[in-house]
Amino acid sequence: MTQIRDWRWWVFIGCLMGGFGGMLAAGYFLGQWGMSVERSQWNEERATLMKGFPVARAEERAACMREYSSQIDGLKAIAEARDKQATQTAADVADMKSLMKTTSDLAAYTLRFLGDRARVNDQQSAVMLKQTREAAVAATAAQKTTAQVEQKVNVAAVKADEAASTAKAVDKKLDTATHPQLPSKPWAGSYR
């Protein structure tokens, strides 16, 4: 480059550099002022947030305490319900044992009753079977006797029929028989 020998160029360049430096300084100071304004606003916001943190923390803690206390109360209620259920279950088991004992006693009584009833029925059946056999024997004997009686009655009826027919025949012969003629004179012993 060619050397600049005129002083005005040096003044121009100095002013130009001074203007750039002033602009840089102004930009820096304006930036610092803007940042200080933003920083003050940010500090105010931060102070506001910092003031709100204990309140928010207290509210959050209260909400957590309510939630956890309700969960703890729920767990306590569940535990109490389980305890009640366990005691109820124990009572139910005791009742069931007594019912089972009662049922067992009732079943034993029923079985004894049914056994006695079956024994009585067997005895009655045996007596009825014996009576039936005796009745069958008696009926057989009576049937034989009845048959004999009927046979005798039949024989007697046949003989009676024969006698009746003989009597009828005799009767007929008597009716149809001719009477002898009476003597004209009575016989000797009839005189008077």
C-alpha positions as CSV (number, residue, x, y, z in Angstrom):
1,M,0.0,0.0,0.0
2,T,1.0,3.4,-0.5
3,Q,1.8,5.4,2.5
4,I,-0.7,8.0,3.6
5,R,1.0,11.3,4.0
6,D,-1.8,13.6,4.5
7,W,-2.7,14.3,8.1
8,R,-6.4,14.6,7.3
9,W,-6.5,10.9,6.6
10,W,-5.0,10.4,10.0
11,V,-7.7,12.5,11.6
12,F,-10.4,10.7,9.5
13,I,-9.1,7.3,10.5
14,G,-8.8,8.5,14.2
15,C,-12.3,9.7,14.1
16,L,-13.5,6.6,12.5
17,M,-11.7,4.5,15.1
18,G,-13.0,6.8,17.8
19,G,-16.5,6.4,16.4
20,F,-16.2,2.6,16.4
21,G,-14.7,2.7,19.9
22,G,-17.5,5.0,21.0
23,M,-20.1,2.8,19.4
24,L,-18.5,-0.2,21.1
25,A,-18.4,1.6,24.4
26,A,-22.0,2.8,24.0
27,G,-23.1,-0.7,23.0
28,Y,-21.2,-2.1,26.0
29,F,-22.7,0.4,28.4
30,L,-26.2,0.1,26.9
31,G,-25.8,-3.7,27.2
32,Q,-24.7,-3.4,30.7
33,W,-27.5,-1.0,31.5
34,G,-30.0,-3.4,29.8
35,M,-28.6,-6.3,31.6
36,S,-28.7,-4.5,34.9
37,V,-32.4,-3.7,34.1
38,E,-33.0,-7.3,33.2
39,R,-31.0,-8.4,36.2
40,S,-33.0,-6.2,38.5
41,Q,-36.2,-7.6,37.0
42,W,-34.8,-11.1,37.3
43,N,-33.8,-10.4,40.9
44,E,-37.3,-9.1,41.6
45,E,-38.8,-12.2,40.0
46,R,-36.3,-14.4,41.9
47,A,-37.2,-12.6,45.1
48,T,-40.9,-13.1,44.3
49,L,-40.2,-16.8,43.5
50,M,-38.1,-17.2,46.6
51,K,-40.8,-15.7,48.7
52,G,-43.3,-18.0,47.1
53,F,-41.2,-21.2,47.6
54,P,-41.9,-21.6,51.3
55,V,-45.6,-21.1,50.6
56,A,-45.5,-23.6,47.7
57,R,-43.4,-26.0,49.7
58,A,-45.8,-25.6,52.7
59,E,-48.8,-26.2,50.4
60,E,-47.0,-29.2,48.7
61,R,-46.0,-30.6,52.0
62,A,-49.6,-30.2,53.3
63,A,-50.9,-31.9,50.2
64,C,-48.4,-34.7,50.6
65,M,-49.2,-35.0,54.3
66,R,-52.9,-35.2,53.5
67,E,-52.3,-37.7,50.7
68,Y,-50.0,-39.9,52.8
69,S,-52.1,-39.5,55.9
70,S,-55.2,-40.6,53.9
71,Q,-53.1,-43.6,52.5
72,I,-52.0,-44.4,56.0
73,D,-55.5,-44.2,57.3
74,G,-56.6,-46.4,54.4
75,L,-53.9,-48.9,55.3
76,K,-54.9,-48.8,58.9
77,A,-58.6,-49.3,57.9
78,I,-57.5,-52.3,55.8
79,A,-55.4,-53.7,58.6
80,E,-58.4,-53.2,61.0
81,A,-60.7,-54.8,58.5
82,R,-58.2,-57.7,58.2
83,D,-58.0,-58.0,61.9
84,K,-61.8,-58.0,62.1
85,Q,-62.0,-60.4,59.3
86,A,-59.5,-62.6,61.0
87,T,-61.4,-62.5,64.3
88,Q,-64.6,-63.0,62.3
89,T,-63.0,-65.9,60.5
90,A,-61.9,-67.4,63.8
91,A,-65.4,-67.0,65.1
92,D,-66.8,-68.5,61.9
93,V,-64.3,-71.4,62.2
94,A,-65.4,-72.0,65.8
95,D,-69.1,-71.8,64.7
96,M,-68.3,-74.1,61.8
97,K,-66.6,-76.6,64.2
98,S,-69.6,-76.6,66.5
99,L,-71.9,-77.0,63.5
100,M,-69.7,-79.8,62.2
101,K,-69.9,-81.5,65.6
102,T,-73.7,-81.0,65.7
103,T,-73.9,-82.2,62.1
104,S,-71.7,-85.2,63.0
105,D,-73.9,-86.0,66.0
106,L,-77.0,-85.6,63.9
107,A,-75.6,-87.8,61.2
108,A,-74.6,-90.4,63.8
109,Y,-78.2,-90.2,65.3
110,T,-79.7,-90.5,61.9
111,L,-77.5,-93.5,61.0
112,R,-78.4,-95.2,64.3
113,F,-82.1,-94.4,63.7
114,L,-81.9,-95.7,60.1
115,G,-80.0,-98.8,61.4
116,D,-82.7,-99.4,64.0
117,R,-85.4,-98.7,61.4
118,A,-83.8,-101.1,59.0
119,R,-83.5,-103.8,61.7
120,V,-87.2,-103.3,62.6
121,N,-88.1,-103.4,58.9
122,D,-86.0,-106.6,58.5
123,Q,-87.8,-108.2,61.5
124,Q,-91.1,-107.1,60.1
125,S,-90.2,-108.4,56.7
126,A,-89.0,-111.7,58.2
127,V,-92.3,-112.0,60.2
128,M,-94.3,-111.1,57.1
129,L,-92.3,-113.6,55.0
130,K,-92.9,-116.3,57.6
131,Q,-96.6,-115.5,57.7
132,T,-96.8,-115.5,53.9
133,R,-95.1,-118.9,53.8
134,E,-97.5,-120.2,56.4
135,A,-100.5,-118.7,54.5
136,A,-99.2,-120.2,51.3
137,V,-98.9,-123.6,52.9
138,A,-102.3,-123.2,54.5
139,A,-103.7,-122.0,51.1
140,T,-102.1,-125.0,49.4
141,A,-103.6,-127.3,52.0
142,A,-106.9,-125.5,51.8
143,Q,-106.8,-125.7,48.0
144,K,-106.2,-129.5,48.2
145,T,-109.0,-129.8,50.8
146,T,-111.2,-127.6,48.7
147,A,-110.5,-129.7,45.7
148,Q,-111.3,-132.8,47.6
149,V,-114.5,-131.3,49.0
150,E,-115.4,-130.1,45.5
151,Q,-114.7,-133.6,44.2
152,K,-116.9,-135.1,46.9
153,V,-119.6,-132.4,46.3
154,N,-119.4,-133.2,42.6
155,V,-119.7,-136.9,43.2
156,A,-122.7,-136.2,45.6
157,A,-124.2,-133.9,43.0
158,V,-123.8,-136.5,40.3
159,K,-125.5,-139.1,42.6
160,A,-128.2,-136.6,43.5
161,D,-128.7,-135.9,39.8
162,E,-128.9,-139.7,39.2
163,A,-131.3,-140.1,42.1
164,A,-133.4,-137.1,40.9
165,S,-133.5,-138.5,37.4
166,T,-134.4,-142.0,38.8
167,A,-137.2,-140.3,40.9
168,K,-138.5,-138.5,37.8
169,A,-138.4,-141.7,35.8
170,V,-140.3,-143.5,38.6
171,D,-142.7,-140.6,38.8
172,K,-143.3,-140.8,35.1
173,K,-143.8,-144.5,35.2
174,L,-146.2,-144.0,38.1
175,D,-148.1,-141.4,36.2
176,T,-148.3,-143.4,33.1
177,A,-149.0,-146.7,34.8
178,T,-152.5,-148.1,34.5
179,H,-154.4,-148.9,37.6
180,P,-155.8,-152.4,37.9
181,Q,-159.6,-152.6,37.8
182,L,-161.3,-152.7,41.1
183,P,-163.2,-155.8,41.9
184,S,-166.9,-155.5,41.5
185,K,-167.6,-156.8,44.9
186,P,-165.6,-155.6,47.7
187,W,-163.5,-158.1,49.4
188,A,-164.6,-159.9,52.3
189,G,-163.3,-157.9,55.1
190,S,-165.1,-154.9,54.1
191,Y,-168.6,-156.0,54.9
192,R,-170.4,-154.7,57.8
